[in-house]
Amino acid sequence: MRYTALPWFWSDQYDCKLQIVGLNQGHNHTVVRPGASDASRSIWYYRDDQLLAIDAMNEPRSYAFGRKIIEAGINPTPQQVADPATDLKALVLGK
């Protein structure tokens, strides 16, 4: 089995920690997931039903579980992602 690394990036921009996983090239819609505070959120990039990438701003939990979701080939629906009540950890665990 060949290992293919998932692209990722992080940067501290003043009071914002930006974390990116995946490549958003070719996306045709996005979903904004609210964060734990007004200063945090994540943008989830989709091509049709395929999750491509996530940009997380001050939202390390969305980044961490989003990375695992992408690596596992899981494709949560945009409605699941947009709902802050959706447990990202449960998606990773298949619950």
Helices and strands as residue ranges (DSSP letters): E 8-13, E 16-22, E 29-34, E 41-47, E 50-57, H 60-71, H 78-82, H 88-93
